[in-house]
Amino acid sequence: MRRPGVIYVLLGALQTLLLAGLLSACARPVEKGVTELVYASPYSPNHPFSKADQEWMAFVEKQSQGRLKVRPVWSGALLSSDMSMEELRHGVADIGLVTPIYVRGGTHLIRIQSGFYQGADSVESQVALYRCIAAENPQVGRELAGLKVLAVQGGTLPGLVTATRPVKNLSDIKGLRIRAPTELLSVLDSLGADPVNMPMGEVYSAMAKGVIDGVIAPEDTFKSLHFAEISKHFYQIAVPRGAYPARAMSEKRWNALSAEDRAVLEQGIGMWEAALARQVRAAVDKGKEEAAAYKVSFHPASAADQQRFDAIYLRDSEANARHLKAFGIDGDAAFRSARKAVQGRDRISCGSEI
C-alpha cells in the first residue's frame, strides 16, 4: 500500500505540472527571435523589492537588444513563499523570487548561515560575506541544485516591531510571541520570548489578529508591508541581518538559453543586487516617514542591552552551526569561514585573500 506522504508528494508534483501546462497554454505569442521569460514574485509591483526587479527587467531587455523580454507575475499569483525553489525547479516560472530561509526542508545550511553575519552591517558586506560562505562550503551549492542564482540579497538591520506592548529594554521581550527568522529563534527563546517562524507575507494578518505580538523587521516595513497600520512601537536593537540567494532561475531553463542570452543575465547579477540595495535603503526613509505619520514610538536600545544581545547572537550562531551535524553538514566549518571573513565592521575578505 502506498504511504499517504508519497501520495501527497505525487499530488503536489501533478498539480505543479498541470499549472505549468496551463501557463504554457495561456502564454501570449511573442515576436520571432524574442525569448519571453516569466518572472514570479509574492510581492506587489509597488514593493521596494519589485521596483528593483523592474529595473532589472529593463536592463535585461536593453542589454539583449530586445531578444529577451521578462513578463512579471506579481502578488503571489504563481509562486508560493515556502515552495518557490521546488516550483522553479519544476518550471512553474522561469525566474522567481526565492526565500530559502523559509523553505521547509533541504536548505539547512542556507537557513543557518544567515545567522553568521555579526559585523556585516551594510547590504554590500552581507552579499560579500554570503559569497565567501558559499565559495568555501560546497553544501550551499548542493542545496541550490537545479537552480541558477541571479541575485543575492541582504538588507538594512532590523529591530523589533510590536503591536501594542512597548519594548524599552531586553527584559521587556519576555513572554512576547515574536515572528523571527530561523537564526534568531534560539536568541529570542534565551530572552524569554515565544519565537515563531513564518513568511513575512503572513505577518500583517497574524499581528493584526493578535496571533503574534511583534516581528523582527527593519523600518522600511512600516510602509512596504503596512506595519505602521497595526503597530505602535519599535525597539531599536540592532539585529544582524544575513544574506541569501533571493532571485533564481530554473537550471534547465538557463541551459536552454543561448550563450549570448546567458551572458546578459550574468551581467544582470551585479546590477540586480545594486538595485535591491538602493531600493531597500530608500525604503527605510519612507518607512520612517510612515511610522511618524501613524505616531509609532521609537525606543533606542542601551549600549549594555546591545552588547548582551550581540553576545547571545554569536553564541547561538555557533551552537546552531554545530547542530547541523545531525544532517551530515559541517556547520562548524561554515561558521569558522564566516567569522574569519569578517575583518571588521563591513570589511569582508574571503579565504586566500586574508
N, C-alpha and C positions, 0 to 999 in steps of 0.2 A: 504493500500500500504506500502510495506517495505521501511524504510528510507535508503537513499544512504549510510549513515555511517555504518549501520548494514550490508549492502551488502559487503562493503569493509572489515569489520571485518571477515565476513564469508569467503570471498575470500582469505583473508590472512591466516585464520586457515586452509582452504583447501590446500593452497599452502604449508604450513608447513607440513601437514600430508602427502601430496604427496612426498615431499622432504624426509621426514623421511622414507617413504616406499621405495623410490628409493635407499636410502643409505643402508637400511636393505637388499634389494635385491642384491645390489652390494658388500655387505660386504664379506671380504675374509674369507675362512674357517679357524678356529683355532683348535689347538690341543685339544684333550679331556682333560677335567679338567682345561682348561685355560679360563679365562674370559677376553675378549678384551673390553676395554673402549675407545671410540672415544673422543679425546680432540681437541677442535677447538679454534683457535686464529686469530685475524685480522692481526697479525704481521708476518714477515718473520722469518724463523728459525734462522737467524743471529742476530736478535734484542736482546738486553740485557734481556728483559722480557722472550723471548723464550729460551735463554740459561739457565735461572733459571728453566723454565718449563721442559727442557730436563734433568736437574739434578734431578728434582722431579720424572720424569718418570723412570729414572734409579733406584732411591731409592725404588719406589713402586714395581718394578719388583724384585729387590733383596730381599726386606723385605718379599715379599709374596712367595719367593722361586719359582718364575715363574708362580704362579697361576694367577697373574694379569699382563696384558700387555696393554700398552697405545699406541694407534695409533693416531699420530698427523695429523691434517689438518690445514695447515698454510695459511697465507696471505689472510684471509677473505673469503676463498672459501666456508665456511659453515655457520658461524655466522656473523651477522651484528653488527655494533657498538651500534646502538641505540635500537635494539630489542633483544639483546643477551639473556637477562634474560627470556623473554617470549619464545624465541626459545628453550632455555634449558628446560623450563617447559613442552614444547610440544614434547621433545625428539628428536630434530634435531641433537643434540650431547649429549653424556653422561656427559661430563665435558667441561667447556669453560671459556675463559677469559671474564669477565663481567665488564661493566662500568656503574654502577647505577647512577653515576653523570651526564651521558649524556642521560639517559632514558627520553622519552618524558612525561611520567606520571607514577604515582604510587610509586615514591621513593622520595617524598617531603622532608622528614627529612634526609634521607641519603645524598641527594644533599646539603642541607643547613648545616648539621653538619660538612661538610668538610671545613667550614669557621670558625670553633671554635678552631683552632689549634695554636694560637699565644703562643709561649713559648715551643712548641714541635718541636724542630729543627731536631732531628735525626729520622731516619726511625723507629727505635725501639720504641722511645717515642710516635711517631704518632700512631703506631699499638696499643700500650698500651692504649692510650687515646681513640681510637675508641672503644676498648673493654669496657672501662669504660662507655662510652656513650651508647653503645648497652645494657650493663647489667642493666643500670638504666632507660632505656627508651624503653618499650615494643614495641613502634611504629616501631622501627628499625626491629624487628623480623617480624612484620606484613608485612612490605614492602618486606621482603625476603621470604614470604610464598611460598612453593613449591620448595625451593632450600636448599641445604646443602652447607654452605660456607666452602671452603677448603683452603683459604688463604686470609688474609687481607694485603693490600699493601699501603705503604707510599712512600716517595721519598725525594730526595735532594731538597733544597729550590730553587724555580725558580727565574728568573729575567725577564727582558723584551728584547726579540729579535726583532730587527726591520730591515726591508729590506733595506731601503736607508736613512731614516732620523735618525740622531743620537739623542739620548735622554741622556742628561747630568744632568738634574735635573727634578723634578716632573712637573714643568711648561711646559716642552717640550712635555709632553704627550698630551696636549690639541689638539684636532682635529684629533688625530690618530685613525684609526679603528683597534681595537686590539682584537684578539681572547683570551678569558679568561674563566676559569671555572665559574660556576654559582655564587659561593660565592664572586667573585671579580667584578662582573658586576657593582654593585652599587658603589663600591670603585672607579673604573675607571671612571664611569659616574661623580662622585663627582670631579674628577680631570680634567674634560672637554674632556675626550676621548669618542669615539664611540665604546663601547664594544659589542662584539658578542660572541655567544657560538656555538661551532661546535666540532665534534670529531677530535682528533689530526690527524687522518689519512687523513683528508681533508685539513689540514693547508698548507702543502707544495704547493699544486696546487693553493690555494687561495692567498697565499703570492706571489708566482711566477707571477701570473696574475695581481697583484695589487688590488685584491678584498679586501684584508686586508693589513694593514701597518706593523703589527707585531703580536707577540704572547707571552703570559706569559708562559715561559718554562725554564727548567733547562739547564745547559751547555751540558749535555750528548746528547741533541737533535741535536747539531751541526753535530754529526756523525750518531747517531742512526736513526734520521729522515732526515738527509742530509740538515739540515737548513743552514749549512755553505755555501752551493752552492747558496743560494738565499738571504742571509742576510749579512749586513755589520757591524752591531753594536749590542752590548749587554750592557744594563744598569743593573748594579749590585745592584739593590734594592732587599733586601731580602724579598721575598714574603712567608708568612706562607703557609705550604702545609698540606692538610688534608689527612687522610687515609680513605679507603673504602674497602668493600669486593670486591675482584678482581678476584678470581677463585671460581667457584661454580659448583655443580653437581645437576642434577635433583633429587629432593627428592624421587620421585618414583623409579628412578634407584638405588639410595642409599639404599632404603628399600629392594630392590630385592637382594642385595648382602648378602653374608654370614656374620656372626658376625666376623669371622676371617679377612675377606677382609675389612670390615668396620674399624676394629682395625688398619689395616695397613694404611688406608687413614687418620685416626685420627692422627697416628704417623707422617704422612707426612705433617701435617699442619705447625708445627713449622719449619720443615726442609725447606718447600717451602718458607715460609716467610723469613727465614735466607738467602736462596739462592737469593731471589729477592733483599734483602738489599745489599748483597755483589755485585751482578751484577750491580745495579744502581750506586753504589759508584765507581766501576771500570769504568763504562761507562762515568762518569764525567771527569776523567782524559783523556780518549780517545777523548771526545768531545772538551776539551780544546786544545788538540793537533791538531784536525781537524780545529778548529776555527783559530788557529795560522797559519796553512798552507794556509788558504784562506784569511788571513790578516783581520780577523774580529776585529774591535776595541772594547775594553772593557772600560766602563766608570763607575767608582765607584760612589756610592750614598753618599752624605754628611750625617753626623750624624743628622743634622736638618731635611733633607728630609726623612730619615729612621724613625725618631721619628714621623713626621707628617703622614707618610704612616701607621705606626702601629696604631696610634690613630684613623684614619679613618676606618681601617680594623676592629678594635674592636667595634667601634660604629656601623658600618653597619652589623657586625655579629649579634649583639644583635637585631638590627631592623629586619633583615631577619628572625631571630628566632620568633619574635613577629608576623610576617606576616603569619606564619604557622597556626595561629588560624583560618584563613579562611578555612582551610582544616580539621578543627576539631583536630588539633595536638597541644599539649602543647610544643611549641618550646622554650618558656621561661625556662621550667624545664630542657630541654636538654642543653640549653646554660649554665644554672647555674651549672649543673652537670659537664660539661666540664671545666668551669673556676675553679670550686672547685678542680677538679682532678689535675690541673696544679699547682704544688707546687714550681716551679722554672724552670729555663731552663733545659728541658729534664728530670725533675723529675715529674713522674706521680704517683698518689695514688688514688685508687678508693674508693668510698663510705665509708664503715665502717673502712677502713684501715687508713683514715685520722685522 
